[in-house]
Amino acid sequence: MEDGLDKWMDAAKAAGQIFDGATIALAGSGGGLLEPDAVLAALEQRFLRTGHPRDLTVVHALGIGDGKSSGLSRFAHAGMVRRVIGGHWRLVAGDAADGTRQRVRGL
């Protein structure tokens, strides 16, 4: 019987699985609770280092992040996100939210 542990991977490897143009859905309770921020941080670091993945569609229902630099704020880089389908931006840092609103569709 397989124990399932072989299906786990570290954050950098998970971020490496996301390709240009992918749609990703974020879950969590907002305000930093139950959010995959280690994966989001690895995704941001990968984008800043390589320029990929780009043109993402991000789907979220809650405010994801701490209102400073985590969560949705990690996507506030030109070219990283093409479209956002979401319902809450209060926890995105001010400059990041303003810049993202100007560059992506759906806000």
Phi, psi and omega in degrees: 000132181280137182270353177085348182294337179288352180269353178276150175215161180284169186299318181295320179292320178297316179297327179292343180278348184271126187255164176305135178080004182292156170255126178237141179250133180252138178233161179156177182262003182083155178067022178093000182271130176055033180256147181276055189293333176296321178290317180296321178296317179295323177295316177298314181298319178298315180298315181295329181279321190241343186083009180225149359282152180234169178056040179285153165254125182248126179247128178207152180249333184245169174289109183260113177135185183251005182081005181236278186228000182258181175062227182299335178300335181291345181264003187275055178233132182308127178092344183286319184240135177259322185216144175235132173241103186199171186236005187203121181241003185301329184269011173267133181305144187313302182295322179295317180296314181297315180294320180293319180300328181281341187252344186242158177274149172100004180257000000 
